[in-house]
Each structure stands twice: as structure tokens, then as C-alpha cells.
Amino acid sequence: MIKVYTTYSCPYCTRAKNYLDLHGIEYETLNIQEDNEARDFF
């Protein structure tokens, strides 16, 4: 599964998620402002 690492104000993340939605591609969103484990990995 695709993982999208994002923040609240990331326009590139929003564009990527919109593209994936448009094409019916499943993904997991990981907000690095909320998820310490995701932030450490990123």
C-alpha cells in the first residue's frame, strides 16, 4: 500500500492525495505533525 506522509499545510501532499483519489488508488495517510513514529521514519 502507498503511504503518503503529510502535514496540515502541505500543498504537494494534497495534490498527491487528490491524484490517488481520482485514479482509485488506495493509500494510507500519515501525518508527521501528529504521529511521532511516522515523523521519525520520515
Protein Blocks (a to p, Z undefined) as FASTA:
>chain_A
ZZddddfklmklmmmmmmmmmnopacddddfklmmmlmmmZZ
